Amino acid sequence: VDTFRAVMAGIHGDVAFSRVEALKKVELFSGFDEAVLSRIAHALIPVRYRKGDYVGRKGECQSNFFIIQDGAVLLHNVGEGDAQHTDVKLGPGNCFGEESLSSGAHQRYDITALTDTVTALIMSKEHFEHRLGRLQDLLDTTNLANSLKSIPIFSKSEFWAHEFLDMAKKASVQTFKTKQVIAQAGKPIAPCLYVIRSGAIQITCEKKGTVNTFVSGDYFNDGLLKHNSAEGQLISSATIEVIEDAKVSVLSQEVIMSVVGSISRLGNPLPPISAKLDRNLKLDDLKKERVLGLGAFGKVWLVQCKNTGAIYALKTVYKKQIIRNKLYNHIMMEKNIMASVNHPFIINLITTFQDVRSLYFVTNFIQGGELFSVIHKPNSDGVNNDAARFYAANVIESLSHLHKRNICYRDLKPENVLIDKDGYCILIDMGFAKVVLDKTLTMCGTPEYLSPELVLHKGHNRGADDWAFGVLVYEIIVGQSPFYRPGTNQQSLLRRIVACAYAFPDKDLHGIEVVDDAKDLITGLLTRNPQQRLGSFANGDDDIKNHPWFGGIFNSDDLVNKKFQAPWKPNIKDEKDASNFDDYSHEEDEMYVSYPDELSAEQQQLFAEF
């Protein structure tokens, strides 16, 4: 892989140049967090100019935002008549033209390349909107999210960053005319938060004898958000009247609940990651029944709690192996990610233990075996279109949950998706998962599922998961991965991935039908340029979920609530039935890997926070 990467990679650019740091200097972007700035940075397109070239001419429609990466340009002929200004020289890291992203303003100065070569990073309004949506919408969403963080009932809630953004995106924008009454004292009122964007609103409480005026930037009715509908209809204690035409962001209790789950989270801090774990369960409480699987650093056991009879899977990881491979930070990240996610389609971490030799992960036991076995049967490979759509919807739902939390999964393959007793898919094995705000350079994953940017070591983010999802959808339908060929070696496999060289089978010739919508989805996902890949645009994974192939599966919560009939349900005799897994009974006598030396106190300290 390394040799191939060295041959193919070429120059990766931006070695000592931080696009994000340059963007932070732009006043227009001052409210954006690192994640948004990173998305802007990676959407920039490199261009090159020679000395004397006009980068932009005065009076022309301003079409691009620029960051100078290398070299220098001169802004001259600035202003008109007596209002002309001094020429300005700009060098690496300087930006200009940001107003072009929100309007078609005319250039107010000439821009000329000063040095022999000028390299710039540019973005047009059209490209920005394709990747991130309208700038004004992004600014409004970011501003509202930041406003929510300053409101006590929200600031004390310590919601995740993506939850603030999701609430801001889902808030409605309403306009009210002067003298319009929003609520009347003694009449029913909906539990909604109002954040004023422009205008003025007056709240009069006759009983208290108070009159308060709220203007742009103010908020009101936050005290109503924790109302319990079981207590009956909410009655307004005050009259709310518009005294100057107003535009208001309205965040309903219903929208808040759709994002954060329970209204009880309002005003309460996030519990620590460890709070999810069951600390009452002890290692000695678990009786080993059989080995379910083997890993590079340990085994997975089927276990039963002696006290309650509950069935779990117990993953053992040998500390010595972790130390030898310098993976202690890696194993801590795996534990923390598993403990921080909670989704019906992602393996649930019950608790963790450790002793002098091993680390232990206790998870729920998923009994239906691997998705791989559903795709690859003894006499056939691949499944029909309806089944493929169901399994793919399961997987993108779990990936999307991770991506919203800035977690890249990085090891998607059929072997890492299990089928539960209801026939639904459960994503397992967070061993390669990583929190990534920008890009990461770590090489990991299964060769057939690697994205071009991973192969070329260009740095990757969640777009690598979207590529792998495209490979998975292809394999679910066709029965083999798109870049596999019989007898292929790894180097030729990776060359085909980088060249994006694959084809769909012919129905008449191969007897395999890939419907047009499925082809379109796969083609969008298997796009060589990660910036142009489906899932990387303004709507993120929602663009994948809303693709016509899924036929509206995600229009409701029916999928996560398991209201769809699964294509196949495993035949399970009882809660200990592990017949859908390979037989590892020959491994059950070996309780531990034998190591000649014990861990030192210093080595044990590496696992103190596990």
C-alpha positions, 0 to 999 in steps of 0.5 A: 500500500505504501509503495502504491501510495507513494507512486500515486499521491504526488503533491498534496499541497497546503503543507504549512498553510492553514486554510482554517486559520485564514478563514478565522480572520474573515469578519463575515465568518467570525461566528462559525465554529471549526467544523463549519470553517473546515467545510468551507476550507475544503470546498476551496478550489486552487487557481494559479496566476502569473505576474501581471495577470488580472485577478479581478477588474474594477466594475466587473461582477465580483464572482469569487472569494479569494485566499492568497496561498502563495505569492502576492497581489495588489489591490489598486484603483480603489474607490472613485474620484476624491474617494480613492484609497491607497493601494493594498498589497496582500500576501499568503493568508490574506482574504478578499471578496467575501461579499461575493458569496452573498451578493453579485456586487461589482468589483470596487478595485483592480487586482493584479498578480505582483509576483512571478506566481500567485497561488490562490484558493477561490470559491464562487457563490454557486459553489458555496451554496452547492456545498454549504447552502445559502450563506445567509441561511448558514449565518442565520442558523449559526447566529441562532445556535449561538443565541441558544447557547446564551439562554440559561435554560439551554446553556445549563443543558450542555447539549452537544454542538450538533444539537444546537445546530439541529434546533437552529436549523429546524426553528421556523422564521415567522413575521408579524405586523405591528399591532398583531397579537401573538398571545392573549392573557387567559387564552391557550398558548403553545410552549415555544421560544421566541428569539427576535431577529428584527422589530419590537414586541411588547409583553404586558402582564396585567396581574403583575403590573409589568410591561416589557419590550423586547427588541432584536437579539432578545428572547422570551417564553423560555420558561414555558418550554418545560411544560408537561402536556399531561398537566393540561393546556398551557394558558398565557399569563400575559398578552404579547403584542407586536409594536414594530414589524417583527421577524422572529425565530420560533423554536417549539417544544415539539422541535426541541424534543425531536432533536434532544429526545426528552424535554427533561434534558432542558436545564440539566447538564449532560451526564458524564460519558461514564454515567451511561455505563452500568457500574453495578455489574461486575466481572465476577457476575458473568458466566462464560457460555461460549466463544462467539468470535476471535479478534487480533487482541482477544476474544468475544464471549457469550456470557450470562449474568449469574444474578439476573440471567441477562445475556451479554457479549463480552469482548476481551482485549489483552493489555500486553497486546495493546501496549506492544502495538501502542494502541492505549489511546486508541482503545480509550477512544473506542470506549469513549465513543461507544459510551457516548452514542445511543442509537437502536442501530448501533451496538450498545455498550453496557459497561467496561471492566479491567483486571491485571491482564485484560480490558473488557467491553460488555455489550448487548448480544446480537443474535442474527449473525453478520450481514455478510451471511445474508448477502453471501449465501451458499448458492447465491450472492446479493439480495433483491432491490427491496431487501437491499434498500432496507439494509442500506437504510439501516446502515446509513441511519446509524452512520448518520447518527455518528456523523452528526457527532463528528465521528467517522466510523472508518471500517464499514463492511458487511462483517461489521453489521450484525442482524438482530432478532427482528431482522434489523442491522446493528453497526458494531466494532468501533475500533477504528471510529474517531472524532474528526472535526477537520481531516485525519491522515490515519490509514485504516479500514478494509482494502475493498472499502477504502476511498481514493483519498484514504489510498492516496493518504490525502487526509479524510473525514466522514466522506470516506464513510460515504464512499464505503457506504456506496461500496456496501450498497453495491455489494448488497445488490450485486454480491461482490464489491465494485472493485473486486476482480477474481484473482486480483492482487491488492495493488491492482485493487487499489489502482481501480479504486483510485481510478474509480474503475467499476461497472454495473452488471448487465441484467440480461448477461449476468442475471443481476438487476441494479435499478436506475435509482440504485445506480444513481445513488451508488454513482453519487457515493463512488465519486472520486473527489470527496468534495463532490461526493453525495453526502458532502454537500450542505445537507450532509447525509440527508442528501443520501437519505432523501435520494429517490432510491430510498422511496421516502423511508426516512419521511417518518420515524418508522424505520428507527421504531422498527415498524417496517417488516424486515426482509429476513428474520433469524430463526432464534430458539432462545436468548442464548442461541448463537447458531448464526455464528461460527463454531469456536468451541476449540478456543474455549479452553484458552482463558488467557494468552500466555505472556512471560512478563507481567505489566509494570505499575507504570504500564497499568497506569496507562489504563487508569481511566478505562 
